[in-house]
Amino acid sequence: MTAWLLVAVGAAVGAPLRYAVTQALRERGATSHAGTLLVNVVGSLVLGLLVAGAVDGRWLALLGTGFCGALTTMSTLALEVWDSVIEGRARHAAATLVLHLVLGLGAAWLGWALAA
């Protein structure tokens, strides 16, 4: 299987999972921001595990680029931060960015540490 097809297969799983997680959290009363944070942190953890585990290039294409790339969402984060700024909630926007950065890097480091 070629790398681009592996990426497509991984993305075909990651994107619907992102949607399902966000919807499940919304049904439990959480905001969409909680879903974005959760998928970004989980994706960072998985990618840290994969990279530190020195997985084969095909597995990295499938799980790293495809699955994690589609599971995590920079575009939604950017939109959520932009909406907060436009609504006059600059502190919320800044807190969102810091939270994603700190938890995402922490999760990637944890994944790396667990796999190394």
LOLOMAR-197020 format. One line per 3 residues: their letters; for each residue x, y, z of C-alpha. Coordinates in steps of 0.2 Angstrom, whole numbers, plus 5000, padded with zeros to 4 digits. Layout:
a> X:Y:Z | ...
***
This chain:
mta> 5000:5000:5000 | 5007:5017:4995 | 5010:5030:5008
wll> 4997:5042:5002 | 4984:5028:5003 | 4989:5024:5021
vav> 4987:5043:5026 | 4970:5042:5018 | 4965:5027:5028
gaa> 4971:5034:5044 | 4962:5051:5041 | 4946:5041:5037
vga> 4947:5035:5055 | 4954:5050:5063 | 4941:5063:5056
plr> 4925:5054:5061 | 4932:5050:5078 | 4936:5069:5081
yav> 4918:5072:5076 | 4911:5058:5087 | 4921:5064:5102
tqa> 4916:5082:5101 | 4897:5077:5098 | 4898:5065:5113
lre> 4905:5079:5124 | 4892:5091:5118 | 4878:5079:5123
rga> 4885:5078:5140 | 4885:5097:5142 | 4902:5102:5137
tsh> 4907:5115:5124 | 4915:5111:5107 | 4931:5119:5115
agt> 4932:5104:5126 | 4931:5092:5112 | 4945:5102:5102
llv> 4956:5101:5117 | 4953:5083:5121 | 4957:5077:5103
nvv> 4972:5088:5102 | 4979:5082:5118 | 4976:5064:5114
gsl> 4983:5066:5096 | 4999:5074:5104 | 5001:5059:5116
vlg> 4999:5046:5102 | 5011:5055:5090 | 5024:5056:5104
llv> 5022:5038:5107 | 5024:5034:5088 | 5039:5045:5086
aga> 5048:5039:5101 | 5044:5022:5097 | 5053:5024:5080
vdg> 5039:5016:5071 | 5041:5010:5053 | 5037:5024:5040
rwl> 5022:5015:5034 | 5015:5015:5052 | 5020:5033:5054
all> 5010:5038:5038 | 4995:5028:5043 | 4994:5033:5062
gtg> 5005:5049:5063 | 5001:5058:5048 | 4984:5051:5043
fcg> 4975:5047:5060 | 4983:5060:5071 | 4983:5073:5058
alt> 4964:5071:5055 | 4960:5068:5074 | 4969:5084:5079
tms> 4963:5101:5073 | 4973:5117:5071 | 4959:5125:5060
tla> 4946:5122:5073 | 4957:5129:5087 | 4961:5144:5077
lev> 4942:5147:5073 | 4938:5145:5092 | 4952:5157:5097
wds> 4947:5170:5084 | 4928:5169:5089 | 4934:5173:5107
vie> 4944:5188:5101 | 4929:5194:5091 | 4917:5192:5105
gra> 4929:5203:5116 | 4935:5188:5127 | 4954:5191:5124
rha> 4958:5182:5140 | 4948:5167:5136 | 4957:5166:5119
aat> 4974:5168:5127 | 4970:5155:5140 | 4964:5143:5126
lvl> 4980:5145:5117 | 4991:5142:5132 | 4980:5127:5138
hlv> 4982:5119:5121 | 5001:5122:5120 | 5005:5117:5138
lgl> 4994:5101:5138 | 4998:5096:5120 | 5017:5098:5123
gaa> 5015:5089:5139 | 5006:5075:5131 | 5018:5073:5117
wlg> 5032:5073:5130 | 5023:5060:5140 | 5020:5049:5125
wal> 5039:5051:5120 | 5044:5046:5138 | 5033:5031:5139
aa> 5039:5024:5122 | 5057:5028:5124
***
